[in-house]
Amino acid sequence: MKAMVLAAGLGTRLQPLTYELPKPMVPMLDRPVMAHIVRLLEHQGFDELVANLHWFPDSIRDYFGDRIEYRHEPELLGTAGGVRKVRDFFGDEEVVVISGDVLTDLDVSALVERHRSAGGIATLTVKSIPDTRAYGVVIHDEDGRIQGFQEKPDPDEALSDLANCGIYCFSPEIFDFFPDDDPVDWAQDVFPALLEHDVPFYIHEIESYWNDIGSFAELRQGTWDALEGRLQLEVPGREAREGLRAGERSPLPEDLELVGAPVWIGEDCELGEGVRLMGPVAIGDRCTVEAGASLRDVILLPGTRVPEGEVVIGAIVGRGAVVEHLRSPDPPPR
């Protein structure tokens, strides 16, 4: 089976992390977010993958190599325009599309089966959410046929609580409803055209985990959800203590103080004497936490160094960063 991974976005809400890497390559535990998606697809039998690239394209190519076919967009083509560019990749098969910056454990093949059984031209994955103000919601009839959309409605005015997850299955005829020129957007161009022409398309409602990693809060929550088992994702490393997993070549000092859980430590990490970890904590590969440092509710991305005696609370520390204590300026001499 074939699928497309969307990987061309700029990830502006994750700046400054995305100043130097594309959003799908933001680390989540032991690998980029997109690597979790590729692994999910491959395990479910999607053995031919294509990805559109724009921002720092070589970082994606270098990581995945020939596991994926690539299509570069010198200028962004829009959420749907990039899919049209790979139309030849799918040929006469269903067009399966998933974001490369989403965390999910859904059964993608079930989406394809729903699309085939519903008989429409498009099937949109949706999930019930508690707060509609951050998402576009999908309105449908009792058969699941889509009747319209609301963009980030106030909960008191929302006609639905089903968020569009950005995970789709289309019949090849979908391209007949595209405007001629790029950029093309699903929500602004294609889906309104389907409604205007009374073309049937449907929802596929899921209960699986879904998090689009659109902000630092969502990156943090996705990391804790993976460590705590709410997201069905393989957490690497050995169980060194109850509530603590550690990777290869990451020895733990005998006096390591562990308060709360979960705590995850990646590979090739160095922890000094007297380090205190107050979970939840995630320490990426090749990090150094020097003697006497304390971490609470912290994510250290790969290559970070926390100097001796520093205290870090509630932070996501970027790749290769060095934590520096912020001191008040010395008072002027009298």
N, C-alpha and C positions, 0 to 999 in steps of 0.2 A: 504494500500500500504506500501511497505518497502523501506527503504533508508539507506545508510551508510554515516556516518559523519567521515571524516578523521581527526584524532586528535592525531597522534603519532609523529608529527614533533618536532624538537628541537627549532625552532624559533630563530636561531642565529642572525639574523639581528635586532631583538628586544632586544638583550642583552643591559643593565643588567636586564631589566624587567623579562626576561625569565630565569634568574639564579634561580628563586624561584617558577616559575609556568610555565605550558605549554602555548605555544602561543595561543591556542584557549580560554584560560582562562584570557587573557589580558582584563581588563575592558574597556567597551565602553558605556559611560553614566551609566545606572543603573544596568548593568549586563555584564557578560563576552561576548565576541564576539560570541562564540559558542552558547550561550543561545539565541541569536537573530536568528541563523540558525535553532536551534531545534524548536523554536516557529514558524518560517516560515513554516517548514515542517509539524508540527502538525496542523497548521491552514489550510494547503492545503490537508489534508487527509492522510498524511504519519504517520500512527499510530503505526508502528513497526520500530524502529531505532536501529542500531548497530554502535558502534564506536571502532576503534582500538586505543590502548593506549600504551604509552612508557614512556614519560618524565613526572614525577610527576603524575602518573596515579590516585592516590587516590584523588587528588584535583578535578578531573573530576567526579569520582565516587561519592564523597561526595556531590557534588553540584547537580547532576542530579538524583542520586538514581536509582530507578527502572524504570524511564522513558526510559532508554536506556539499551540495552544489550551490554556487553563489551567483547573485545578480547585483551588481553595483548600481546605485542610483547617484550620479553626480549631483543632481538636484532632486530633492524629495518629491515623490510622485503622489503623496497622500496615502491615507490608510487603505484605500482600495486600488489606487493606481499601481502600487508595487505588486499587488496580486495580478493585475492585468499583465504586467511585464513578464510574469512566469506562466502565462496561459499555455504556452507550448509544452511546458514541463508536465502538466496534468493531462493534456490531450483530451480524450473522451471520458476520463475518470472524474469522480467527484473531487472537488477542490476543498481540501481540508486546511484550515488556517488557524494558527495559534500564536499568541504573542510570546516573544522570547524573553519577556521580562515579567512573566507571571509565575507564581508558585501554585501548583495544583497537583492533586493526585487523581483527577477524574479519569474515567474510562473513555478515551477518545473514540474507540471503536463503537461504543454505544451511541455516540453522537451520530456516527455514520449510519448505523442501523435505524435510528430515529428518523434521519433524513430520508432514507429509502422508504420506510413505512408510511411517513406522513405524505409523501408525494408532492411536496412543494418544491420551489426552485431554490430555497435557502432555508437553513435551520440555524438558529442562534442559541448558543448556550446561555442560560440565565440562572441566577441564584437569588433566593430571597435574602434581603439585607435588612438590618434594623434601622438604618438611617439612609434615606434616599438623597440627601443633599449633596453627596459626593459622586453620584453616578447618574447615567442615563438609564431610565427604567422603561420596560417593555409592557405594552398593554395588549391583551390577547382575549380571544373568546374562549368558550368552554372546551373547544377542540384543540386549543393551543395555537390557532391561527392568529398571526399578529395583526392588530388593528391600528397601532400607532405607537408613539414614543413620547416621553416627557424627559427633558434634560434637567437633571439635578433639581427635582421639585422639592419644596418644603413638605415634610411628612404629612402635614394637615391637608395639603392639596394634591398629594400623590394619588394617582389612579391605579398604581401598582407598586409592589415592593420588590419586583424582580429586576435585578441589575443585569445589563448586557455585559457578559464576561469577555467579549472580544474573541471568542473561540467559535469558529463557524464551519459549516459544511454547505457547499453550494453545488448545484448542478452546473455543467458547463454553459448552459444557456444564460447564466447570470450576466455574462459579459455583453449580452444584447441590450442590457439596460444601463450601460455605462454611457456617460457623455463622451464626446469625441476627444476632448483634450484633457490633459493632466494639469494640475493634480486632481485626483478624484477621492472623495470621502464617502465612506459607507453611510454615515448618519445624515450627511448633508445632500448627497447626490443619489446614491444607488437605492437605499431603502425607501426614500420618498418616491422614487420612480416606480418601485414595485407596488406601493400603495396606490399611486395615481392610476396605474394600469390594472388594478385589481388582480394582481398576480399573487397566488397563495404562497406564503412563507410562514414558518412555524418556530415555536420555542422548543428547546430541550432543557427542561429544568433539572438541575443537579442538586444533590446534598453534599457532594464532595467538597473538599477544602479548595478555596480559591482566594488568592490575594495577588493583586496586580503590582505590588511593590512600587507604587507611584510616589511614595514619600519616605522620609526617614522613619516616621512612625510605623509605616507598613513594613519596611525592611526589618525593623526591630521586632515587630509582632510576628512576622513570618519566621524569624530565627528562633524566637521562644516557642512558637507553635511546633516547629520541627523538633526541637529538643524535648518538648513535653509530650510529643506523640499525637498532637491534634492534626498534624500534617503527616500523612503516611509517606515518610521519606527515610531512606537508610541513613542513619547517623553513624559516621565512621569512628574508628578508634576502639580502644579496649576499655572495659569498665574497671577503672583503677580503684575507685571507691564507690560507695553507694551515692548516686547522683552526680558522679564525675566520670567523664570519658576522656581519654587522652590518646593522641595519635602516636605513630612510630617516632622513635628518637626524640621523645619529649619526656625526659626523666623528671620525676617530681621530688622536690626536697622533702626530707623527713618531717620538717616542721611546718609544711604547708598547712595553713588554716583554712578550712572550708566551712562556710556558714551559708546554709540554704542551698537550693538546687533549682534548676540544673546548671552544671558547669561543663563546658566542652573546651578541650584544648587540642589544637591541630598538630600537625607534624613539625618536627625540627624546631621546637620551641625551647626556650631557656627560662626557667623560673628560679629566682634567687632565694636565699634563706629568708624565712619570716614573711613570705608573701601571703596576703589574705585575700581570698576570693569569696565574695558574697553574691550568691546566685540570684537571678540568672546572669551568667557570664559566658561569652563565647570569645575564645582567643584563637585567631587565625594562624595559619602556617607561618613558621619562621619569625614568630614574635619573641621579644625579649621583655620579661617583667623582672626588673632588678630587685635586689634585696629590700625587704621592708615595705614594698609597694602594696597598695590596697585597691581592689576593683570591686565596684558594686553596680549591678544593672548596666553592664558595659559590653560593647562589641568592639574588639580590636580586629581590624582587617589585616590581611597578611603583611608581615614585615614591620609591624609597629614596635617601637621601643618605649617602655615606661621606665623612666629613671628611678634610681634608688629613693625609697621613701615617699614617692608621689602617691596621691590619692585621686582616683578617677571615679566619678559617679555619674551615671545616667548618660553616657556618651557613646557615640559611634566614632571611632578614631580611624582616619583614612589610611590607605595603603602606604607603608613605608614611613609613616609619620613618627615624630618624636614628641612625646608629651612634655610640655614645658610648664612649670609652675608660674602662674601669673602673680607677681608681687606688686604691692602698692609702691609707687615711687618714693624714694627717700625724701623726707621733708627738707626744705631749703635750710641752709645754715642760718643760725641767728646772728 
